[in-house]
C-alpha cells in the first residue's frame, strides 16, 4: 500500500504524521476496485451521507509506504491493537 500523507483526513489541529501514528484519531480504511471513480464516490456519499477520501493506492510490493507530496516519510510507531 502507498499512503499519501497529504490526503489523510485530520481533525482540526492534528497533522497527518501524528494522525497515522495515534490510536485516537481514526477513520475506516478500505480498498476499492481500480475502476471505482469519482462518480461512484459521489453516489456513495449521496446514499450514505458519508464522504470517501482517496488516500493512496495498492501497488506492487510488500508492506506500507507513506509519502508526503511524493517523498518517502516514516511515521512514528503507533498503537498495536493486536499485540
C-alpha positions in Angstrom: 0.0 0.0 0.0 1.1 3.5 -0.7 -0.5 6.2 1.5 -0.2 9.9 0.5 0.0 11.8 3.8 -1.2 15.0 2.2 -4.5 13.2 1.5 -5.1 11.8 5.1 -8.1 13.5 6.8 -7.2 15.0 10.1 -9.0 16.6 13.0 -8.5 20.3 13.4 -5.1 20.9 14.9 -3.7 17.5 14.1 -1.2 16.7 11.4 -1.1 13.6 9.2 2.0 12.1 10.7 0.6 12.3 14.1 -2.8 11.0 13.0 -1.5 7.8 11.4 0.7 7.1 14.5 -2.0 7.8 17.0 -4.6 5.4 18.5 -7.1 8.2 19.0 -7.7 9.7 15.5 -9.2 7.1 13.1 -11.3 6.6 10.1 -12.2 3.3 8.3 -9.7 2.3 5.7 -11.0 0.2 2.8 -9.7 -0.8 -0.6 -11.9 -0.5 -3.7 -11.5 -1.7 -7.3 -9.3 0.4 -9.5 -12.2 1.4 -11.7 -14.1 2.9 -8.7 -14.2 6.5 -9.8 -15.4 10.0 -8.8 -19.0 9.3 -9.9 -19.0 6.1 -7.7 -17.7 8.1 -4.7 -20.3 10.8 -5.2 -23.1 8.2 -5.4 -21.8 6.5 -2.2 -21.7 9.9 -0.4 -25.2 10.8 -1.5 -26.6 7.4 -0.5 -24.8 7.0 2.9 -24.2 10.7 3.7 -20.5 9.8 4.2 -17.6 11.1 2.2 -14.9 8.8 0.8 -11.4 10.2 0.7 -8.8 8.5 -1.6 -5.6 8.4 0.5 -3.5 6.1 -1.6 -3.1 3.1 -3.9 -2.5 -0.6 -3.8 0.9 -1.0 -5.6 3.2 -3.9 -6.3 5.5 -5.0 -3.5 5.0 -5.7 0.2 4.1 -3.6 3.2 3.0 0.0 3.6 4.9 3.1 2.2 4.0 6.6 3.4 4.8 9.6 1.2 4.4 13.3 1.6 4.0 15.0 -1.8 5.9 12.1 -3.3 8.8 12.0 -0.8 9.0 8.9 1.5 8.3 9.6 5.2 8.2 7.4 8.2 5.5 8.0 10.8 6.3 7.2 14.5 5.2 3.7 15.6 1.6 3.7 16.6 -0.5 1.7 18.9 -0.6 -2.0 18.0 -4.2 -3.1 18.5 -3.3 -6.8 18.0 -0.3 -7.0 20.4 
